[in-house]
Structure formats: structure tokens, C-alpha cells
Amino acid sequence: MIFVLDGPDGVGKTTLAKRLAERTSGKYLHLTYRWKDKIHLYHDAAIRYAARLQPQTVVIDRWWPSEAVYAKAYRGGSQWPLYGRLADRIALKFGVMYIYCLPDSVDEAVKRHAKLKGEREEMYDDIAEVADLYLKLWHGDKRHEDKGNYIDQLILNGGLSGNWNCAYYSIGKWGHAMDLFIEHVIGAGLQWMEAQYAPALLYDEWNVSGHLAEAKYLFVGEQVNPKYREMYWPFHEYGNSSLFLTQALHEINYNERWGMWVNAFNHDGSLNQHLEMIALSKKLRIITLGNKAAAAVAKLGLPIHSAVPHPSYAKRFQKVDLVEIFKHAICE
């Protein structure tokens, strides 16, 4: 199992993370603000490392939500405002369980942070905006201003409180019963993993992402073209056609929990066996991305819900509008 704990400073996050790692005989992994010019690659490396350690449990203390929230509060936004979408596809793949460690209010967070500053060195003087953003991320806020970040849409869409793979922890509610909370979250995490298409949980099965439980669509690309070593996850690169596609989906307010992702062909050119297996395991609407993907799906005798031009073609020649295409292809 992989757990990701996130939240503002001074809310008991690290104490809970270490207790959870101890309870599961797992590996505790504390991420810091390293490689600030390539932090999205640092976060990729962290989730890869966690997945590679399976079947050992890994508890990650801070991940992409920290970059999204702290950058928005202190730096005017992240250099990678939509990275959370790409990370979420991989989190869904591996059955990650998020635990949001939150204060009961902004005032409580400010008071706790002020106390900590008297006991240890803290990077920030004022934690109010960070605490406010985390609380909005959990509870949602229809009045929140959208500045193009993934977390802005999550907040405007009602927050994360209703998501199966997200749990809420506060010192006030659970601090006196931490072990009970841990048992609860382990059980929820196991159920979330059991609901997944099982091969997707495996580190070596690169050519599938997303989670089957709430999926409605199966996106089928052609073949991965990794720009750096052994990154074969479909449509995960923060650039080129993967980012162009993600930007179009963001424009239509697409929910990442609705989709599973595969390429028709593996990085070595062989046919991806997961394409047919996923399509047969649940009645998903298949969206092909490019002619080769459409031909591969048709050859397998699978129905195509929507045949979309490859994002690289749309980006290069600008003869099609992916946003308009997806508005019709993804109808909720």
C-alpha cells in the first residue's frame, strides 16, 4: 500500500505518518523542497520509488499537493499548475490512499504554527493562506477564484471530502484515537486497492494508469515516446502531446477519476494486452487518440465511443480543436 499524507505545518502529519509506517512495518519517506526547478520530476521519482518497493507499504510525507498549495500561497502559483492531474493518474493506478491532515480552522493552524516557531525553525512566518487553501481543498468552495491550477478546479468542484481514496485527519477529532484512525484508513485503503484492475497495481506494468472503480472512459493512445529513462506511463509527461491533451481536458473541467489510460502498443512495439482486458472487465466508453490507436481497437473488435485526432497532430497543425471535441466526447 502507498499512503500520501499532506497538509499545512503543525497539524500532526509527521507524527501520524511515522506511526502509520510503524504499524504497517512500512517505509517512511519524507519529501522536501528539493530540486525546486524540477520538482515535478522529484515527485515522479518518489512515486516510482514507492511503487518499486511493493509489497512493502510506503508512507509518503508530502507530495504534489504541497507544491500546489504552497506555491499558490507564496509564489503566485507553481511552474507546473496541472501536474497534479498527471500525478493523480499514477496515484489512481497504484491505489494510493491520501490522508489530508488538517486544522479545524485557520485560526487554530495559525496558533499551532506560532507555537512551533518558538520551538523549532520554520520556513514560513504566516501559515494562514496555506491552511485556508488546504481546508478549501478538502471542503470545497464555490466562491474560490480559478487561476488555472488543478487544485482550483478541485476546490470549485466541491473538494476532496467525497473521494473514496481520501481520508481526513485532525488532532481534535483523532489525536486521542490515532491507532483507531490508522486501522480505519488501512481498511479503506485495502478496499480501494481491491477495486482496482489488479495488474495496474504492479510496478512493472507500465502501460496502464487510472483506476477502474469509478472509470467511465478508457483513453487509448498509440505508443509512448519517453523523453527520459524508463518513463512509460501513458500520457504522463509534463510537455508535448501529453500536456496539450491534459490542458484540453482541464478546459472542460474533466474529472481524473473518470478515466483509465493505456497506449495501444508498449514501448517495445508489442500490443498492449491490458487494452482488451480492461475493455472487457467493465463497459467503458473507449476514446482513441490517433489513427493507430483507432485501428488497434477496431482490430480487437471493440466499440469506439469517440475517435479523436492524436494530440500531437492537433498541437502541430492546429486544424482541430481538442477542447470542442472533448466537450462532445465526454458528456456528463
C-alpha positions as CSV (number, residue, x, y, z in Angstrom):
1,M,0.0,0.0,0.0
2,I,1.1,3.6,-0.6
3,F,-0.2,6.4,1.7
4,V,0.4,10.1,1.0
5,L,0.0,12.4,3.9
6,D,-0.4,16.1,3.2
7,G,-1.5,19.3,5.0
8,P,-0.1,22.5,6.5
9,D,2.6,22.6,9.1
10,G,1.8,21.9,12.7
11,V,-1.2,19.6,12.3
12,G,0.3,16.3,13.5
13,K,1.1,15.0,10.0
14,T,4.6,13.7,10.6
15,T,3.6,12.1,13.9
16,L,0.8,10.2,12.2
17,A,2.9,9.3,9.2
18,K,5.6,7.7,11.4
19,R,3.0,5.9,13.5
20,L,1.4,4.6,10.3
21,A,4.7,3.4,8.9
22,E,5.5,1.6,12.2
23,R,2.0,-0.1,12.3
24,T,2.4,-1.4,8.7
25,S,6.2,-2.2,9.0
26,G,6.4,0.2,6.1
27,K,9.0,2.7,4.7
28,Y,8.6,6.3,5.8
29,L,9.5,8.8,3.0
30,H,9.7,12.5,3.9
31,L,9.8,14.7,0.8
32,T,11.3,18.2,1.0
33,Y,11.5,21.2,-1.3
34,R,14.3,19.7,-3.3
35,W,15.1,20.2,-7.0
36,K,12.8,23.3,-6.9
37,D,13.3,23.8,-10.7
38,K,12.4,20.2,-11.4
39,I,10.1,19.3,-8.5
40,H,7.6,17.5,-10.7
41,L,10.4,15.1,-11.7
42,Y,11.3,14.7,-8.0
43,H,7.7,13.8,-7.3
44,D,7.7,11.3,-10.2
45,A,10.8,9.7,-8.7
46,A,9.1,9.5,-5.3
47,I,6.0,7.6,-6.5
48,R,8.2,5.3,-8.7
49,Y,10.4,4.5,-5.7
50,A,7.3,3.8,-3.6
51,A,5.8,1.5,-6.2
52,R,9.1,-0.3,-6.7
53,L,9.2,-1.2,-3.0
54,Q,6.0,-3.2,-3.2
55,P,4.7,-5.3,-1.4
56,Q,6.2,-3.2,1.4
57,T,4.0,-0.3,2.5
58,V,5.3,3.2,1.9
59,V,4.2,6.3,3.7
60,I,5.0,9.5,1.9
61,D,5.1,12.7,4.0
62,R,4.2,15.4,1.5
63,W,3.8,15.0,-2.3
64,W,2.3,17.1,-5.2
65,P,-0.4,18.8,-3.1
66,S,2.2,20.5,-1.0
67,E,3.8,22.0,-4.1
68,A,0.4,23.1,-5.5
69,V,-0.7,24.7,-2.2
70,Y,2.5,26.3,-1.0
71,A,3.4,27.6,-4.5
72,K,-0.1,29.2,-4.8
73,A,0.2,30.8,-1.4
74,Y,3.8,32.0,-1.5
75,R,5.0,32.1,-5.1
76,G,1.9,33.1,-7.1
77,G,1.5,29.5,-8.4
78,S,3.5,26.5,-9.4
79,Q,5.5,26.3,-12.6
80,W,3.6,23.1,-13.2
81,P,-0.1,24.1,-12.5
82,L,-1.6,21.0,-13.9
83,Y,1.0,18.5,-12.7
84,G,-1.5,17.2,-10.0
85,R,-3.6,15.8,-12.8
86,L,-0.7,13.7,-14.2
87,A,0.3,12.7,-10.6
88,D,-3.3,11.7,-9.8
89,R,-3.5,9.3,-12.8
90,I,-0.5,7.5,-11.3
91,A,-1.8,7.7,-7.8
92,L,-5.0,6.1,-9.0
93,K,-3.0,3.4,-10.8
94,F,-1.2,2.3,-7.7
95,G,-4.2,2.6,-5.4
96,V,-2.7,5.5,-3.4
97,M,-4.6,6.5,-0.2
98,Y,-4.4,10.2,0.5
99,I,-4.7,11.4,4.1
100,Y,-5.3,15.1,4.5
101,C,-4.1,16.3,7.9
102,L,-6.0,19.5,8.6
103,P,-6.7,22.0,11.3
104,D,-10.2,22.6,12.5
105,S,-9.9,26.2,11.4
106,V,-7.4,28.7,10.0
107,D,-7.1,30.3,13.4
108,E,-6.1,27.0,15.0
109,A,-3.5,26.5,12.3
110,V,-2.0,29.9,12.9
111,K,-1.8,29.4,16.7
112,R,-0.2,25.9,16.3
113,H,2.3,27.3,13.9
114,A,3.2,30.2,16.1
115,K,3.9,27.8,19.0
116,L,6.1,25.7,16.7
117,K,8.1,28.7,15.7
118,G,9.1,29.1,19.3
119,E,10.3,25.5,19.5
120,R,12.0,25.0,16.1
121,E,12.9,26.7,12.9
122,E,10.0,27.2,10.5
123,M,10.4,28.1,6.8
124,Y,7.3,30.4,6.8
125,D,6.2,33.2,9.1
126,D,2.5,33.1,8.2
127,I,0.6,29.9,7.6
128,A,-2.9,31.3,7.3
129,E,-3.3,31.2,3.5
130,V,-1.8,27.7,3.3
131,A,-4.2,26.5,5.9
132,D,-7.1,28.2,4.2
133,L,-6.2,26.5,0.9
134,Y,-6.0,23.1,2.4
135,L,-9.3,23.5,4.1
136,K,-10.9,24.6,0.8
137,L,-9.3,21.7,-1.0
138,W,-11.0,19.3,1.4
139,H,-14.4,21.0,1.8
140,G,-14.6,22.9,-1.5
141,D,-15.6,26.5,-2.0
142,K,-17.8,27.7,-4.9
143,R,-16.5,31.3,-4.4
144,H,-12.9,30.3,-4.9
145,E,-11.1,32.2,-7.7
146,D,-9.9,30.0,-10.6
147,K,-6.4,30.9,-11.7
148,G,-5.7,27.8,-13.8
149,N,-4.3,25.4,-11.2
150,Y,-5.6,21.9,-10.9
151,I,-6.4,22.5,-7.2
152,D,-8.5,25.5,-8.2
153,Q,-10.8,23.1,-10.1
154,L,-10.8,20.6,-7.3
155,I,-11.9,23.3,-4.8
156,L,-14.6,24.7,-7.1
157,N,-15.9,21.2,-7.8
158,G,-16.6,20.6,-4.1
159,G,-13.3,19.5,-2.8
160,L,-12.0,16.0,-2.0
161,S,-14.1,15.1,1.0
162,G,-16.3,12.7,-1.1
163,N,-13.4,10.8,-2.7
164,W,-13.1,7.2,-1.8
165,N,-9.3,7.3,-1.6
166,C,-9.1,10.5,0.5
167,A,-9.3,10.5,4.3
168,Y,-9.5,13.4,6.8
169,Y,-7.4,13.6,10.0
170,S,-7.3,16.3,12.6
171,I,-5.8,16.3,16.0
172,G,-9.0,17.4,17.5
173,K,-11.0,14.5,16.1
174,W,-8.5,11.7,16.0
175,G,-5.4,12.8,18.1
176,H,-6.7,10.8,21.1
177,A,-7.5,7.8,19.0
178,M,-4.7,7.7,16.4
179,D,-4.5,3.9,16.4
180,L,-8.2,3.6,15.7
181,F,-7.9,6.1,12.8
182,I,-4.9,4.1,11.4
183,E,-6.9,0.8,11.4
184,H,-9.8,2.7,9.7
185,V,-7.6,4.1,6.9
186,I,-5.8,0.8,6.3
187,G,-9.1,-0.9,5.8
188,A,-10.3,1.9,3.4
189,G,-7.0,1.6,1.5
190,L,-7.3,-2.1,1.1
191,Q,-10.8,-1.8,-0.3
192,W,-9.6,0.9,-2.7
193,M,-6.8,-1.4,-4.0
194,E,-9.2,-4.4,-4.2
195,A,-11.5,-2.4,-6.5
196,Q,-8.6,-1.7,-9.0
197,Y,-7.8,-3.6,-12.2
198,A,-5.2,-5.8,-10.4
199,P,-2.3,-5.6,-12.9
200,A,-2.3,-1.8,-12.8
201,L,-1.1,-2.0,-9.2
202,L,2.2,-3.6,-10.3
203,Y,5.3,-1.5,-10.8
204,D,6.4,-3.4,-13.9
205,E,3.1,-2.9,-15.7
206,W,3.8,0.5,-17.1
207,N,1.2,0.7,-19.8
208,V,-1.9,1.4,-17.8
209,S,-2.9,4.1,-15.4
210,G,-6.1,5.5,-13.7
211,H,-8.4,3.4,-11.5
212,L,-11.2,1.0,-12.6
213,A,-13.6,1.7,-9.7
214,E,-15.0,5.0,-10.9
215,A,-13.8,4.9,-14.5
216,K,-16.2,5.7,-17.3
217,Y,-13.8,6.2,-20.2
218,L,-10.8,4.3,-21.5
219,F,-8.4,6.6,-23.3
220,V,-6.2,4.7,-25.8
221,G,-3.1,6.4,-27.2
222,E,-0.7,5.0,-29.7
223,Q,2.8,4.3,-28.3
224,V,4.8,6.0,-25.6
225,N,7.8,8.1,-26.6
226,P,9.6,8.7,-23.3
227,K,11.8,11.7,-23.1
228,Y,13.8,10.4,-20.1
229,R,14.7,6.9,-19.0
230,E,12.1,4.3,-18.3
231,M,9.0,6.6,-18.0
232,Y,6.5,4.5,-19.9
233,W,3.3,5.6,-18.2
234,P,0.7,6.7,-20.8
235,F,0.2,10.5,-21.2
236,H,2.2,11.4,-18.1
237,E,5.0,13.7,-19.5
238,Y,4.6,17.3,-18.5
239,G,5.1,18.6,-22.0
240,N,4.4,17.9,-25.7
241,S,1.2,16.0,-26.6
242,S,0.6,14.7,-23.0
243,L,0.4,18.2,-21.6
244,F,-1.5,19.5,-24.6
245,L,-4.1,16.8,-24.1
246,T,-4.2,17.5,-20.3
247,Q,-4.8,21.2,-20.9
248,A,-7.7,20.4,-23.2
249,L,-9.3,18.1,-20.6
250,H,-8.7,20.7,-17.9
251,E,-10.5,23.2,-20.1
252,I,-13.7,21.1,-20.0
253,N,-13.4,20.5,-16.2
254,Y,-12.7,16.8,-16.6
255,N,-12.6,14.6,-13.5
256,E,-9.5,12.4,-13.5
257,R,-11.3,9.7,-11.6
258,W,-13.4,9.1,-14.8
259,G,-10.7,7.6,-16.9
260,M,-8.2,4.8,-17.4
261,W,-5.3,5.3,-19.7
262,V,-3.4,2.9,-22.0
263,N,-1.4,3.0,-25.1
264,A,-2.3,0.5,-27.8
265,F,1.3,-0.5,-28.1
266,N,4.0,-0.9,-25.5
267,H,7.3,0.9,-25.6
268,D,8.9,-2.1,-27.4
269,G,6.2,-2.1,-30.1
270,S,4.2,-5.1,-28.8
271,L,0.4,-4.9,-28.5
272,N,-0.7,-3.9,-25.0
273,Q,-2.7,-6.8,-23.6
274,H,-4.4,-4.5,-21.0
275,L,-6.3,-2.7,-23.7
276,E,-8.7,-5.6,-24.3
277,M,-8.6,-6.9,-20.8
278,I,-9.8,-3.6,-19.3
279,A,-12.4,-3.1,-22.0
280,L,-13.9,-6.5,-21.3
281,S,-13.7,-6.1,-17.5
282,K,-16.0,-3.1,-17.4
283,K,-18.2,-1.4,-20.0
284,L,-16.1,1.7,-20.6
285,R,-16.5,4.2,-23.4
286,I,-13.4,4.0,-25.5
287,I,-11.8,7.2,-26.7
288,T,-9.0,6.6,-29.2
289,L,-6.3,9.2,-29.7
290,G,-4.8,8.9,-33.2
291,N,-5.3,6.7,-36.2
292,K,-3.0,3.9,-35.0
293,A,-4.9,3.6,-31.7
294,A,-8.3,3.5,-33.5
295,A,-7.0,0.8,-35.9
296,A,-5.8,-1.3,-33.0
297,V,-9.1,-1.0,-31.1
298,A,-11.1,-1.8,-34.2
299,K,-8.9,-4.9,-34.9
300,L,-9.7,-6.2,-31.5
301,G,-13.4,-5.8,-32.3
302,L,-14.0,-3.3,-29.5
303,P,-16.5,-0.4,-29.9
304,I,-15.1,3.1,-30.2
305,H,-17.1,5.8,-28.4
306,S,-15.1,8.6,-30.0
307,A,-12.1,8.7,-32.4
308,V,-10.1,11.8,-31.5
309,P,-7.1,13.0,-33.6
310,H,-3.7,12.5,-31.8
311,P,-2.9,15.4,-29.6
312,S,0.5,15.9,-31.4
313,Y,-1.4,16.4,-34.7
314,A,-3.8,18.9,-33.1
315,K,-1.0,20.8,-31.5
316,R,1.3,20.9,-34.5
317,F,-1.2,21.7,-37.2
318,Q,-4.0,23.4,-35.2
319,K,-6.6,22.1,-37.6
320,V,-8.8,20.6,-34.9
321,D,-9.9,21.9,-31.5
322,L,-9.4,19.2,-28.8
323,V,-11.5,21.2,-26.3
324,E,-14.5,21.2,-28.6
325,I,-14.0,17.6,-29.5
326,F,-13.9,16.6,-25.8
327,K,-16.9,18.6,-25.0
328,H,-18.9,16.2,-27.2
329,A,-16.9,13.1,-26.4
330,I,-17.2,13.4,-22.7
331,C,-20.8,14.2,-21.8
332,E,-21.8,14.1,-18.1
